[in-house]
Amino acid sequence: MVAEPIDNIMGLSKLTKLPALGIDKESLASDYKRYFSYFLGREGRESEKHYLYFALALTIRDRLIERWKGTKRAYDESGCPRSHYLSMEYLLGRCLGNAALNLNLENELAAALQAYGLKLEELTTLEPDAGLGNGGLGRLAACFLDSCATLQLPVIGYGLRYEYGMFRQTINNGYQVEEPDNWLREGNPWEIKRPEYKQRIKFGGRTEYVDDGSGNWRIRWVDTKDVLAVPYDIPIPGYRNGTVNTLRLWKAKAIHVFDLGKFNAGEYPEAVAEENAAENITMVLYPNDATEHGKETRLRQQYFLVSASLQDVLHDWVHRYGENFTKFAEKNRFQLNDTHPTCAIPELMRLLMDVYNLKWEEAWKITSSTVAYTNHTLLPEALERWPVNMIGSLLPRILEIIYEINTRFLAEVAQRWPHDTDRQIRMSIIQEDEIKQVRMAYLAIIASFSVNGVAALHTRLLEQGLFRDFSEFWPHKFNNKTNGVTPRRWLAKCNPRLASLITTTIGEGWVTDLSQLRRLASYADDKKFRARWRDIKQANKKQLLAVFSHHGIQAGTDSLFDVQVKRIHEYKRQLLNVLHIIHLYDRIIRGDIANWVPRCVVIGGKAAPGYQMAKLIIKLINNVATVINHDPKVGDALKVFFLPNYGVSAMEIICPSADLSEQISTAGKEASGTGNMKFMMNGAITIGTLDGANIEIREEVSDENFFLFGLTAKEVQETRHHYDPNAIIAGDEDLQRVMHLLESGHFNQFQPGAFNPVLDSIRVDSRIFNPIIDSLRNPRDPWMVIADFRSYVNAQRRVAEAYRDQERWTRMSILNTAASGKFSTDRTIKEYNTDIWRLDQVPAYSTEGISM
């Protein structure tokens, strides 16, 4: 008897049409109860709150999956070109509220939950932030995916499924303490495991030449220690358009999970050693690379990401079209989000040549026609360089290909500029120092058909400075794509009061066409509108004050909320902010408080585990805050709050509450910035240098609605040759008093005998901040903090003067929001698509009658 096909047995031999899921409150309430009671097996509200959230997430996910299937089917049947976004970070934030907004479920969900005595806003706070990113790079990638789905562009994101985020930051005696960020502890209801798409990733081993039987020599990468890459897919919904795109995250797994023989022999650690070694690859976001082992783990992560992703794309291509790659370049783009995924270039060459038997010229034509590179930094030290020996040991075949790319490229350079050996040395992928290194940014530029910066100034400095040789060689490759943020999360979701006022005033079209906010400008002179705008800001401030209160800080909503939240780094100049705080404190204790504006300064951000100066800056901020907040002479005139464990969800509370946005990096150092855009969009006014996207923000909003200070990028370079911070200090009485307070140990009064986790239990004294003081007084200080102090203080005085006139300030706030339309990622992604990807817009199929 012939066995009946399993599809027939299951009734799946023909597509079965399923009714669309309801999005009314009754359907949502019914599904919520079913998930809570039967899938999760819970009963009553005495259950842990986590299960209340989880059931809601699954209810929403069902609706996402309907649209996910419709989107995939539309893409597959259209045969459309696709773009693949490769990024080491995706700072998604909470998915539940975002999905509810984009699916237009908020009102019906709230009504459904009300039947069970639950509140939607309370359940959304139970979701942990996904530990998939750290700073602006990861948040930008998340915003990009949102805009791609909203614009109905076939773009898939590829990343890593980190078991632990960078770390959870707590503050102990003013110091940053790093704790594991086990964000997956309770599971992640938004992901779907796809083991059928797993890929095998090679490490180590050696290469050998073999005859393929036709007289052609092929290279094989053999004797490798392989690891499996298992994908987990997360749905990325567009805004109310039926499209749901995919973020595919790879988790590392061992080929052989468990060695029973070793276990039976009593060798318990050895029995699971292979599994542990494999899973370490995706264990932690940004392992501490202060050690050699940490650096190697980071390189493993980067190669693991690109190899798994490229194999995934190529396997899908072969499944659809066979091993004919003639039109592959027409149908595919790979966007490298910064230098981290650059291994994609030699890996794509390897796969095309070693696996699919293409010749070098064919493989190079495809690679150099499909890869595009986005640069996110002007700091040379941030452009990755990997030791040749490390790559050779870990990825021997990849190193061979890199050398071949370099040899062929340098031949082109020599042909263009004969006898210019200095230029060849400068442009070589291989940096011939005592320890040879591979310059990954150079590899990315050489192989990419497009190289873009992320703000006008940034791109110009790349072309004229960091990558000048390459810009002269290939001027057509370089272009600018100024960053943006998604208005869905960063205005519609995080600031519903303001979003409602805007929609009532100009209609709801602004959510997908942010340029419509320009129409708000005509209301800036409307006194009643200004009053409503001001009331909303006050209400938002009360929400942030609740966070302050939890940490023992009290302030009033009449205070100027002065905010700087971002990664702690010397070039972002949190130190300049601290010097100004000390200056304000000095004025208060001297009685210089005529026409004083109460101010609440909020600073937040994480320092990389191995970045000791950044950690010391956090300590200084907290010490200064402790002194000021407990000095009875200060009272409510000045409050300072360092927000621990800053992340996306924290920003969603901070952003709508801010009055003043601190964007004070040394000119010429910040590539773009996106926090500046989020604050502007929510009506905060920027105090900033002419750096990154600040320049374009000022152009949009005009000088009178922006507080400018500091040296320009050109002036910074000119000043370096004669910079004398000690002379500047000696000539500025205010700065002398600030430095005296800092150097006298006034902010170290809690220190003698204290435990210092930064310095590994060394007992500290009043000299703890000497490294900071020395850096400020050093003529070679690359960040030139002292140079901009006076200009910054004067700009802050203009801030206080403007804030005293609340009608003027509110008008400025409205005009900032009105001018923020350029800084939507919808605009950014449209430019990427027009100039680089050239994808077609593909509407999703309806959810009606989804096929099973």
C-alpha positions in Angstrom: 0.0 0.0 0.0 1.4 3.4 -1.0 1.6 5.8 1.9 -0.7 8.8 1.6 1.3 12.1 1.4 1.5 13.8 4.8 0.0 17.0 3.3 -3.1 15.1 2.2 -3.4 13.5 5.6 -3.3 16.9 7.2 -5.7 18.4 4.7 -3.0 20.8 3.4 -2.6 19.5 -0.1 -4.5 22.6 -1.3 -4.2 26.1 0.2 -6.8 26.5 2.9 -8.3 30.0 3.3 -8.6 31.2 6.8 -10.9 34.0 8.0 -9.1 37.2 8.8 -8.7 37.9 12.5 -10.9 40.5 14.0 -9.5 43.8 15.2 -12.5 44.8 17.2 -12.5 44.8 20.9 -14.6 41.6 21.2 -12.2 39.6 19.0 -9.2 41.0 20.8 -10.6 40.3 24.2 -11.5 36.7 23.2 -8.1 36.0 21.9 -6.4 37.6 24.9 -8.4 35.4 27.3 -7.6 32.3 25.2 -3.8 33.0 25.3 -3.8 33.8 28.9 -5.9 30.9 30.1 -5.0 28.1 27.7 -1.7 28.8 26.0 0.0 30.2 29.1 -2.2 28.2 31.5 -2.8 31.1 33.9 -5.8 31.9 36.0 -6.8 35.1 37.5 -5.0 38.4 38.0 -2.9 37.0 40.8 -0.6 35.6 38.1 2.7 37.3 37.6 2.2 40.5 35.6 4.6 39.2 33.0 2.0 36.7 31.8 -0.6 39.5 31.3 1.9 41.2 29.0 2.8 38.0 27.2 -0.8 37.1 26.4 -1.3 40.6 24.9 1.8 40.4 22.8 0.7 37.0 21.3 -2.7 38.4 20.6 -1.1 41.3 18.6 1.5 39.0 17.0 -1.3 37.0 15.4 -2.5 40.1 13.6 1.1 40.9 12.5 1.6 37.4 11.2 -1.5 37.7 8.9 0.0 40.8 7.4 3.5 39.3 7.4 2.3 36.4 5.2 0.5 38.8 2.9 3.7 40.9 2.5 5.9 37.9 1.8 3.5 36.6 -0.8 3.4 39.9 -2.5 7.2 40.2 -2.6 7.6 36.6 -3.8 5.1 36.7 -6.6 6.3 40.1 -7.9 9.9 38.9 -8.2 10.9 42.4 -7.0 14.5 43.5 -6.3 15.3 43.4 -2.6 17.7 45.1 -0.2 19.4 43.4 2.7 20.4 45.7 5.6 23.4 44.3 7.5 23.8 45.8 11.0 25.4 44.6 14.2 22.8 46.6 16.2 19.1 47.1 16.2 17.9 49.2 19.2 14.2 48.3 18.8 12.8 49.4 22.1 9.5 48.0 23.1 7.5 46.3 20.4 4.1 46.1 21.9 3.2 49.8 21.9 4.7 50.3 18.5 2.8 47.4 16.9 -0.5 48.6 18.5 0.1 52.1 17.0 1.1 50.9 13.5 -1.8 48.4 13.3 -4.2 51.1 14.6 -5.3 48.9 17.5 -4.7 51.2 20.5 -8.4 52.2 21.1 -9.8 48.7 20.5 -7.1 47.1 22.7 -7.7 49.5 25.5 -11.4 48.7 25.4 -10.7 45.0 25.3 -8.4 45.1 28.3 -10.8 47.3 30.2 -13.2 44.4 30.3 -10.6 42.6 32.4 -9.7 45.6 34.6 -6.4 46.1 32.8 -4.8 49.2 31.3 -2.9 49.0 28.0 -0.3 51.6 29.0 0.5 49.6 32.2 1.0 46.4 30.2 3.3 48.0 27.7 5.7 49.0 30.5 6.2 45.3 31.4 8.1 44.6 28.2 11.9 44.8 28.5 13.9 46.8 26.0 15.5 44.3 23.5 19.2 44.2 24.2 20.2 44.3 20.6 21.9 47.7 20.4 23.6 50.4 22.4 23.5 53.8 20.8 22.6 55.9 17.7 23.8 53.3 15.2 21.3 50.6 16.5 18.4 53.1 16.9 18.9 54.4 13.4 18.8 50.9 12.1 15.5 50.3 13.9 14.1 53.6 12.5 15.2 52.6 9.0 13.3 49.3 9.2 10.2 51.1 10.4 10.4 53.5 7.4 11.1 50.7 4.9 7.9 48.9 6.0 5.9 52.2 6.0 7.1 53.0 2.5 6.4 49.3 1.5 9.9 48.7 0.3 11.2 45.0 0.2 14.0 45.4 2.8 15.0 42.7 5.2 17.2 43.5 8.2 19.9 41.0 9.3 21.5 41.1 12.8 22.5 39.0 15.8 20.3 37.7 18.5 22.4 38.6 21.5 21.5 36.7 24.6 22.6 39.6 26.8 22.5 43.3 25.9 25.6 45.4 26.4 24.9 45.6 30.2 22.4 46.9 32.7 23.8 50.1 34.2 23.5 50.8 37.9 25.2 53.5 39.9 27.0 52.6 43.1 28.7 55.5 45.0 28.6 57.4 41.8 30.3 54.8 39.7 28.9 52.9 36.8 28.4 49.2 37.7 27.7 46.8 34.9 25.2 44.0 35.5 24.0 41.4 33.0 21.2 42.5 30.8 19.3 39.3 30.5 16.6 40.7 28.3 15.5 37.2 27.1 15.0 35.8 30.6 11.2 35.6 30.2 11.3 34.8 26.5 10.5 37.0 23.6 7.0 36.7 22.2 7.8 38.8 19.1 10.2 36.3 17.6 9.6 33.1 15.6 12.4 30.6 15.4 13.1 29.4 11.8 15.4 26.3 12.2 14.7 25.2 8.7 16.8 28.2 7.5 19.9 27.5 9.6 23.3 28.0 8.1 26.7 26.5 8.8 29.6 29.0 9.5 33.3 28.1 9.2 36.1 29.2 11.5 39.8 28.2 11.6 41.2 25.4 9.5 43.2 25.9 6.3 42.8 26.2 2.6 43.8 23.8 -0.1 43.7 23.6 -3.9 41.8 20.7 -5.6 41.2 19.7 -9.2 37.5 19.7 -9.9 38.0 17.0 -12.6 37.8 19.5 -15.5 41.3 20.8 -15.2 40.2 23.7 -13.1 41.7 24.3 -9.7 39.3 25.2 -6.9 40.0 26.3 -3.4 38.5 24.5 -0.5 38.4 25.7 3.1 38.9 22.6 5.2 39.5 21.3 8.7 37.3 24.0 10.1 35.5 24.2 13.4 31.9 25.0 12.3 29.1 26.6 14.1 25.4 26.7 13.3 23.5 30.0 12.8 19.8 29.6 13.7 17.5 32.4 12.6 14.8 34.1 14.7 12.5 36.4 12.8 10.8 39.5 14.2 8.0 41.3 12.4 8.5 44.9 11.5 5.1 46.6 10.8 4.6 49.6 8.5 2.2 52.3 9.5 -1.3 51.2 8.9 -0.6 49.9 5.4 -0.7 46.1 5.8 3.0 45.7 5.2 5.1 43.7 7.7 8.8 43.3 6.9 11.3 41.1 8.6 14.2 41.5 10.9 16.2 38.2 10.9 18.5 37.6 13.9 21.0 34.8 14.1 21.8 32.8 17.2 24.9 30.7 17.4 24.6 27.0 18.2 27.0 24.1 18.3 26.9 21.4 15.6 27.1 18.7 18.3 25.4 20.0 21.4 26.3 17.3 23.9 29.1 14.8 24.1 27.5 11.8 25.9 30.8 9.9 26.1 32.6 12.6 28.0 29.5 13.1 30.2 29.5 9.4 31.1 33.2 9.5 31.8 32.5 12.2 34.4 33.9 15.0 32.3 30.9 17.3 32.8 32.3 20.7 31.7 34.0 19.1 28.7 30.7 17.4 27.7 29.1 20.8 26.9 32.3 22.7 26.0 31.5 22.8 22.3 28.0 24.2 22.9 29.4 26.9 25.3 32.1 27.9 22.9 29.7 28.2 20.0 27.0 30.2 21.9 29.6 32.7 23.2 29.5 34.2 19.7 26.0 35.6 20.2 26.1 35.8 24.0 26.8 39.5 24.6 26.4 42.7 22.6 29.9 44.3 22.4 32.1 42.0 24.4 34.8 44.0 26.2 37.4 44.4 23.5 40.1 45.6 25.9 41.4 42.0 25.9 42.6 39.9 23.0 39.8 37.4 23.6 37.2 40.1 23.5 38.6 41.4 20.1 38.5 37.9 18.7 34.9 37.4 19.8 33.9 40.6 18.2 35.5 39.5 14.9 33.7 36.2 15.2 30.4 38.1 15.6 31.0 40.2 12.6 31.9 37.3 10.3 29.1 35.1 11.8 26.5 37.8 10.9 27.6 38.3 7.3 28.2 34.7 6.5 24.9 33.5 7.8 23.0 36.4 6.1 24.8 36.0 2.7 24.3 32.2 2.7 20.6 32.8 3.5 20.2 35.2 0.5 22.1 33.0 -1.9 20.2 29.8 -0.9 17.0 31.7 -1.4 18.2 32.8 -4.9 19.2 29.3 -5.9 15.9 28.0 -4.7 14.1 30.4 -7.0 16.4 30.7 -10.0 18.9 27.9 -9.8 22.6 28.6 -9.9 22.3 31.2 -12.6 23.6 34.5 -11.1 23.3 36.6 -14.3 20.6 38.8 -12.8 21.6 38.6 -9.2 23.0 42.1 -9.1 19.8 43.5 -10.6 17.7 41.9 -7.8 19.9 42.4 -4.7 21.5 45.1 -2.7 23.5 44.7 0.5 23.7 47.8 2.7 26.6 47.8 5.3 25.6 49.8 8.4 29.0 51.1 9.3 32.3 49.2 9.0 31.3 46.3 11.2 29.8 44.1 8.4 32.6 44.6 5.9 33.6 40.9 6.0 30.5 40.6 3.8 32.7 41.6 0.8 35.3 38.8 0.9 32.6 36.4 2.1 30.3 37.1 -0.8 33.4 36.5 -3.1 34.1 33.2 -1.3 30.6 31.9 -1.6 30.3 32.9 -5.3 33.7 31.4 -6.2 34.2 28.4 -3.8 30.6 27.3 -3.5 29.0 28.3 -6.8 32.1 28.1 -9.0 32.1 31.6 -10.5 35.4 33.0 -11.7 37.0 36.0 -9.9 35.9 38.5 -12.5 32.3 37.3 -12.4 32.2 37.3 -8.6 33.8 40.7 -8.3 31.4 42.2 -10.8 28.5 41.0 -8.7 30.0 42.0 -5.4 31.0 45.5 -6.5 27.6 46.0 -8.0 25.6 45.0 -5.0 27.4 46.2 -1.8 26.9 49.7 -0.5 28.6 51.2 2.5 27.4 53.7 5.1 30.1 55.3 7.2 29.1 56.6 10.7 32.2 58.0 12.2 34.9 60.7 11.7 37.1 59.2 14.5 40.0 57.3 12.9 40.3 55.1 16.0 36.7 54.0 15.5 37.4 52.7 12.0 38.0 49.0 12.6 41.4 47.5 11.9 42.0 43.8 12.5 45.4 42.2 12.9 46.3 40.2 9.9 47.4 37.3 12.1 44.0 37.2 13.8 42.1 37.1 10.6 44.6 34.5 9.2 44.1 32.2 12.1 40.3 32.6 12.4 39.3 33.2 8.7 42.2 32.0 6.5 40.2 31.9 3.3 38.8 35.4 3.9 42.3 36.8 4.4 43.4 35.3 1.1 40.6 37.0 -0.7 41.3 40.3 1.0 44.9 40.2 -0.1 43.8 39.4 -3.7 41.4 42.4 -3.6 44.2 44.6 -2.4 46.7 43.4 -5.0 44.3 44.1 -7.9 43.2 47.5 -6.4 46.8 48.7 -5.9 47.5 47.9 -9.5 44.7 50.2 -10.5 46.1 52.9 -8.2 49.5 52.5 -9.8 48.0 52.8 -13.2 46.2 56.0 -12.3 49.1 57.6 -10.4 52.3 56.0 -11.6 55.3 56.2 -9.3 53.2 57.6 -6.4 54.2 54.9 -3.9 53.2 57.1 -0.9 49.6 57.1 -2.2 49.7 53.3 -2.7 50.8 52.9 0.9 48.1 55.3 2.1 45.4 53.5 0.2 46.4 49.9 0.8 43.9 47.8 2.6 46.9 46.3 4.5 48.5 48.7 7.0 52.1 47.7 7.0 53.0 48.6 10.6 54.9 46.5 13.1 51.7 44.6 13.5 50.1 44.3 10.1 46.4 45.2 10.1 43.5 45.1 7.7 41.8 48.5 7.3 38.2 47.4 7.0 36.9 50.8 6.0 39.2 50.8 3.0 38.0 47.4 2.0 34.4 48.6 2.2 35.1 51.7 0.0 37.0 49.7 -2.6 34.3 47.1 -3.1 31.2 49.2 -2.7 29.4 51.0 -5.5 28.1 53.6 -3.1 29.7 55.2 0.0 27.7 57.6 2.0 28.0 59.8 5.0 25.1 60.6 7.3 25.1 64.4 7.4 26.3 67.1 5.0 29.3 68.1 7.1 30.2 64.5 7.8 30.2 63.6 4.2 32.3 66.6 3.2 34.9 65.8 5.9 35.0 62.2 4.7 35.7 63.4 1.1 38.2 66.1 2.1 39.9 64.4 4.9 39.6 60.8 6.1 38.9 59.2 2.7 40.3 62.0 0.4 42.5 59.6 -1.7 39.5 57.4 -2.4 37.2 60.4 -3.1 39.8 61.6 -5.7 39.9 58.1 -7.2 36.1 57.5 -7.3 34.3 60.9 -6.8 31.1 59.3 -8.2 30.9 56.8 -5.3 30.5 59.3 -2.5 27.2 60.8 -1.5 25.3 62.1 1.5 22.2 60.7 3.2 21.4 62.8 6.3 20.0 60.7 9.0 16.5 60.9 10.4 14.2 59.3 13.0 10.8 57.7 12.6 8.0 60.1 13.5 5.8 57.1 14.5 7.8 56.2 17.6 9.4 59.5 18.3 6.4 61.7 18.2 3.1 59.8 17.5 3.9 57.1 20.1 6.1 58.8 22.7 4.2 62.1 22.8 0.5 61.3 22.4 -0.6 64.6 23.9 1.4 66.6 21.4 0.6 64.3 18.5 -3.2 64.7 19.2 -2.9 68.5 19.2 -1.0 68.4 15.9 -3.5 66.1 14.3 -6.4 68.2 15.5 -4.7 71.3 14.1 -3.3 70.2 10.7 -4.7 66.7 10.2 -3.1 63.2 10.5 -1.1 63.2 7.3 2.0 64.4 9.1 2.6 60.8 10.5 3.7 59.6 7.1 4.6 63.0 5.6 6.5 64.9 8.2 7.0 67.9 5.9 3.4 68.8 6.7 4.5 69.9 10.2 5.6 73.2 8.4 1.9 74.2 8.6 2.3 74.5 12.4 4.5 77.6 11.9 1.4 79.7 11.3 0.1 78.8 14.7 3.2 80.0 16.6 1.7 83.5 17.0 -1.6 82.1 18.2 -1.8 82.8 21.9 -4.3 80.1 22.6 -2.4 77.5 20.6 0.8 78.4 22.5 -1.0 78.0 25.8 -2.2 74.5 24.8 1.4 73.6 23.6 2.8 74.8 27.0 0.2 72.8 29.0 1.2 69.7 27.1 4.9 70.3 27.9 4.0 70.7 31.6 2.0 67.5 31.6 4.9 65.6 30.0 7.3 67.1 32.6 5.2 65.6 35.4 5.8 62.2 33.9 9.6 62.7 34.0 9.4 64.1 37.5 7.9 60.8 38.7 11.1 59.2 37.5 13.2 61.8 39.4 11.1 61.2 42.5 11.8 57.5 42.4 15.5 58.4 42.6 15.0 60.9 45.4 15.2 64.1 43.3 12.5 66.7 43.6 12.0 69.5 41.1 9.2 71.7 39.7 7.7 71.8 36.2 8.6 75.5 36.0 12.3 74.5 35.9 14.1 74.6 32.5 14.6 70.9 31.7 18.1 70.8 30.3 18.9 67.4 28.8 22.0 65.5 27.5 21.4 61.8 27.0 23.7 59.8 24.8 26.6 57.4 25.0 29.3 58.7 27.4 32.3 59.7 25.3 34.8 62.5 25.5 34.0 63.8 22.0 30.3 64.2 23.0 31.6 66.5 25.8 29.6 65.7 28.8 32.5 67.4 30.6 31.6 70.7 29.1 28.1 70.3 30.4 29.6 69.5 33.9 31.8 72.6 33.8 28.7 74.7 33.1 26.8 73.0 35.9 29.7 73.8 38.3 29.6 77.4 37.0 25.9 77.7 37.8 26.5 76.3 41.3 29.3 78.8 41.9 27.0 81.6 40.9 24.3 80.4 43.3 26.6 80.1 46.3 28.1 83.6 45.5 24.6 85.0 45.4 24.7 85.9 41.7 21.1 84.9 41.1 19.3 88.0 39.8 16.6 87.0 37.4 17.5 83.3 38.0 15.9 80.6 35.9 15.4 77.3 37.9 17.1 74.6 36.0 17.0 70.8 36.1 19.9 69.2 34.2 19.4 65.6 33.1 22.4 63.5 31.9 22.2 59.9 30.9 24.2 57.3 29.0 26.5 54.3 29.3 30.3 54.1 29.2 31.9 51.2 27.4 33.2 48.7 30.0 36.8 49.3 29.0 36.6 53.1 28.6 38.0 54.3 31.9 37.9 58.0 31.2 34.2 57.8 30.3 33.5 55.9 33.5 35.3 58.6 35.5 33.2 61.3 33.8 30.1 59.4 35.1 31.6 59.4 38.6 32.2 63.2 38.4 28.7 63.9 37.2 27.2 61.9 40.1 29.5 63.6 42.6 28.7 67.0 41.4 25.0 66.1 41.5 25.2 64.9 45.1 26.9 68.1 46.3 24.4 70.4 44.5 21.3 68.4 45.3 22.1 68.4 49.0 23.4 71.9 49.4 20.6 74.0 51.2 22.0 77.2 49.6 21.0 75.8 46.2 17.4 74.6 46.9 15.3 74.4 43.9 17.5 76.8 41.8 19.5 73.9 40.3 19.0 70.2 40.3 21.2 67.6 38.6 20.1 64.1 37.8 22.1 61.3 36.2 19.6 58.8 34.8 20.9 55.2 35.2 20.5 52.6 32.4 19.5 55.0 29.7 17.8 53.4 26.8 15.0 53.7 24.2 12.1 53.4 26.7 13.7 56.0 29.0 14.1 58.3 26.0 10.4 58.0 25.2 9.7 59.7 28.5 12.6 62.2 28.4 12.2 63.4 24.9 8.6 64.9 25.2 9.7 66.6 28.5 12.9 68.3 27.4 13.1 72.1 27.0 16.8 72.3 26.0 18.6 69.7 23.8 22.4 69.5 24.5 24.3 68.7 21.3 27.7 70.0 22.2 30.2 67.7 20.6 33.5 69.1 19.3 32.9 70.4 15.8 34.0 67.9 13.2 33.7 64.8 15.5 30.0 63.9 15.5 28.9 62.2 12.2 25.3 63.2 12.5 23.4 62.5 15.7 19.8 61.4 15.9 18.9 62.5 19.5 19.1 66.1 18.3 16.3 65.2 15.8 14.1 63.5 18.3 14.3 66.4 20.7 13.7 69.0 17.9 10.6 67.0 16.7 9.2 67.2 20.2 9.7 70.9 20.6 13.0 71.1 22.5 15.4 73.8 21.4 19.0 72.9 20.6 22.1 74.4 22.1 24.9 73.1 19.9 28.0 73.5 17.9 28.2 73.4 14.1 28.7 69.7 14.1 26.9 66.8 12.4 23.3 67.3 11.6 23.2 70.3 14.0 24.1 72.4 10.9 21.1 71.2 9.0 18.8 71.5 12.0 19.9 75.2 12.3 19.4 75.8 8.6 15.8 74.4 8.9 14.8 76.3 12.1 16.8 79.5 11.5 19.5 81.0 13.8 17.0 82.8 16.1 15.5 79.4 17.2 18.8 77.7 17.8 21.5 78.5 20.5 24.8 78.3 18.6 28.2 78.3 20.3 31.8 77.1 19.8 34.5 76.8 17.3 33.7 75.5 13.8 35.3 72.3 12.5 37.8 74.5 10.5 38.5 76.7 13.5 39.2 73.6 15.6 41.8 72.4 13.2 43.4 75.9 13.1 43.4 76.3 16.9 45.1 73.0 17.5 48.5 74.4 16.5 48.4 77.1 19.3 45.8 75.8 21.8 46.7 76.8 25.3 43.9 75.9 27.8 45.9 77.1 30.8 46.1 80.6 29.3 42.3 80.5 28.6 41.7 79.5 32.2 43.9 82.2 33.5 42.1 84.8 31.5 38.5 83.9 32.5 37.5 84.5 36.2 34.4 82.3 35.9 36.5 79.4 34.6 39.1 79.9 37.3 36.4 79.5 39.9 35.1 76.4 38.2 38.5 74.8 38.0 39.3 75.8 41.6 36.1 73.9 42.8 37.1 71.0 40.8 40.8 70.9 41.7 40.3 71.7 45.4 38.4 68.5 46.0 35.1 70.2 46.6 33.3 67.4 44.7 35.4 64.7 46.3 34.2 65.1 49.8 32.6 61.7 49.9 35.7 59.9 48.6 38.4 59.1 51.2 38.4 55.4 51.9 35.7 54.7 49.3 35.6 51.6 47.2 36.3 52.3 43.5 35.0 49.6 41.2 36.4 51.5 38.2 40.0 51.2 39.5 39.5 47.7 40.9 39.3 48.3 44.6 42.1 50.9 44.8 41.3 53.2 47.7 40.8 56.7 46.4 41.4 60.2 47.7 40.9 63.8 46.6 43.0 63.2 43.5 40.5 60.9 41.9 39.5 63.4 39.2 43.1 64.3 38.3 42.9 62.4 35.0 40.0 64.7 34.0 41.7 67.8 35.2 44.8 66.9 33.4 42.9 66.3 30.2 41.2 69.7 30.4 44.5 71.5 30.9 46.4 69.5 28.3 47.2 71.6 25.1 46.8 68.3 23.2 43.2 67.7 24.4 41.6 66.6 21.1 38.1 67.6 22.3 39.1 71.2 23.2 36.7 71.5 26.0 38.2 74.6 27.6 38.3 76.4 24.2 34.5 76.4 24.0 33.7 77.1 27.6 33.1 80.9 27.4 31.1 80.6 24.2 29.0 77.9 25.8 28.4 79.8 29.0 27.3 82.9 27.0 24.9 80.7 24.9 23.5 79.3 28.1 22.8 82.8 29.4 20.9 83.4 26.2 19.0 80.2 26.9 18.0 81.5 30.4 17.0 84.9 29.0 14.7 83.3 26.4 13.2 80.9 28.9 12.2 83.7 31.2 9.8 84.9 28.5 7.6 81.8 28.3 5.6 83.2 25.3 8.8 83.6 23.3 10.1 80.2 24.4 6.9 78.5 23.4 7.0 80.1 20.0 10.5 78.9 19.5 9.4 75.4 20.6 6.5 75.3 18.1 8.8 76.5 15.3 11.4 73.8 16.1 8.7 71.1 15.7 7.4 72.8 12.6 10.9 72.7 11.0 11.7 69.1 11.8 10.1 67.6 8.7 13.4 67.0 7.0 14.6 64.7 9.8 12.2 61.8 9.2 13.7 58.5 8.2 11.0 58.3 5.6 12.9 61.1 3.7 16.2 59.4 4.4 15.0 56.0 3.1 13.5 57.6 0.0 16.9 59.0 -0.8 18.6 55.7 -0.2 16.1 54.0 -2.5 16.3 56.6 -5.2 20.1 56.9 -5.3 21.3 53.4 -4.1 18.7 50.6 -3.8 16.3 51.4 -6.6 13.5 49.2 -5.3 9.9 49.2 -6.3 7.2 49.9 -3.9 5.3 46.6 -3.4 1.9 46.8 -1.6 1.1 43.8 0.7 -1.8 41.5 -0.1 -4.9 41.8 1.9 -5.3 39.8 5.1 -8.7 38.7 3.9 -8.5 35.0 3.3 -4.9 34.4 4.3 -3.7 31.1 2.9 -2.6 28.3 5.3 
